[in-house]
Amino acid sequence: MAETIIQPPIEFETPRLRLRQWRESDLAPFAALAADPEVMAFLLPLPTRADSDALASSLKARIAANGWGLWAVEHKDSGEFAGFTGLNAPLAALPFSPCVEIGWRFARQWWGQGLATEAARGALQVGFERLGLDEIVAFTALGNLRSAAVMERIGMHEDLPGAFDHPSVPEGHALRRHRLFRIGRPRR
Ligand SMILES: CC(C)(COP(=O)(O)OP(=O)(O)OC[C@H]1O[C@@H](n2cnc3c(N)ncnc32)[C@H](O)[C@@H]1OP(=O)(O)O)[C@@H](O)C(=O)NCCC(=O)NCCS
């Protein structure tokens, strides 16, 4: 199902958030998030504005091509860009590929309100109910306890023997070792 082309792209809302296609106006707040060492503590750096713009534009292109992806997250009350959340077919060959992962990244001021969990629940629902996926995975560097906590809150289970070295992270790098979580399509 991951290859199904959906036009127009899926966009959706949760009680507090809108998950939508990326816009030009997201680029500046996304660059600010990418320049925050606390946000990027467990991620490979995006050192320049050009790098963060390029990532946003590739996420936008994948949503345009597939109809789903890592959506920009807008806080409905304020209209502000908060980060991204969504589904992604990793380009790197991982030990459990092919797969669809769920992922998230929020600016620091939006942490601690349950927004990542809320956005992720919406993305899981899209993955299972609209895309017909059988399983969604998530993975994170060992020390990223906040991200692992989101995985647990949305009902994912850790695949302990599935821990792996991420091939996109250089050998010997502190972030190379990853934990793997999985969730299957809910039974009815
Ligand atoms: C990972 C990340 C998205 C988690 O954000 P978060 O705010 O901790 O997660 P949630 O949105 O689920 O919020 C949970 C917190 O909000 C609190 N909360 C407040 N109101 C809440 C509500 N209405 N519903 C649920 N939780 C609520 C919870 O108690 C919890 O608090 P705690 O952190 O003190 O335990 C965020 O830390 C981040 O963007 N990190 C940087 C990027 C990154 O590492 N991405 C993942 C790469 S694998």
The ligand as a Gaussian input file, in Angstrom:
#p B3LYP/6-31G(d) Opt

LIG

0 1
 C       10.162000      13.728000      20.934000
 C        9.230000      14.912000      21.196000
 C        8.355000      15.173000      19.999000
 C        8.395000      14.590000      22.435000
 O        7.688000      15.736000      22.833000
 P        6.906000      15.733000      24.229000
 O        6.290000      17.048000      24.382000
 O        7.817000      15.216000      25.296000
 O        5.800000      14.599000      24.022000
 P        4.218000      14.721000      24.134000
 O        3.709000      15.690000      23.164000
 O        3.705000      13.344000      24.083000
 O        3.995000      15.352000      25.575000
 C        4.156000      14.561000      26.720000
 C        4.315000      15.452000      27.916000
 O        3.242000      16.404000      27.948000
 C        2.504000      16.263000      29.189000
 N        1.108000      16.666000      28.910000
 C        0.586000      17.878000      29.228000
 N       -0.659000      17.967000      28.768000
 C       -0.947000      16.811000      28.143000
 C       -2.088000      16.334000      27.457000
 N       -3.179000      17.075000      27.307000
 N       -2.031000      15.095000      26.921000
 C       -0.916000      14.345000      27.053000
 N        0.193000      14.756000      27.678000
 C        0.190000      15.988000      28.218000
 C        2.743000      14.847000      29.593000
 O        2.553000      14.664000      30.970000
 C        4.222000      14.691000      29.216000
 O        4.985000      15.386000      30.158000
 P        6.463000      14.920000      30.591000
 O        7.342000      15.173000      29.407000
 O        6.770000      15.808000      31.740000
 O        6.393000      13.476000      30.907000
 C       10.079000      16.183000      21.466000
 O       10.863000      15.961000      22.605000
 C       10.986000      16.567000      20.307000
 O       10.562000      17.175000      19.341000
 N       12.287000      16.184000      20.416000
 C       13.257000      16.582000      19.415000
 C       13.133000      15.852000      18.111000
 C       13.266000      14.360000      18.250000
 O       14.099000      13.857000      18.994000
 N       12.428000      13.646000      17.506000
 C       12.385000      12.221000      17.545000
 C       13.455000      11.588000      16.782000
 S       13.341000       9.818000      16.867000

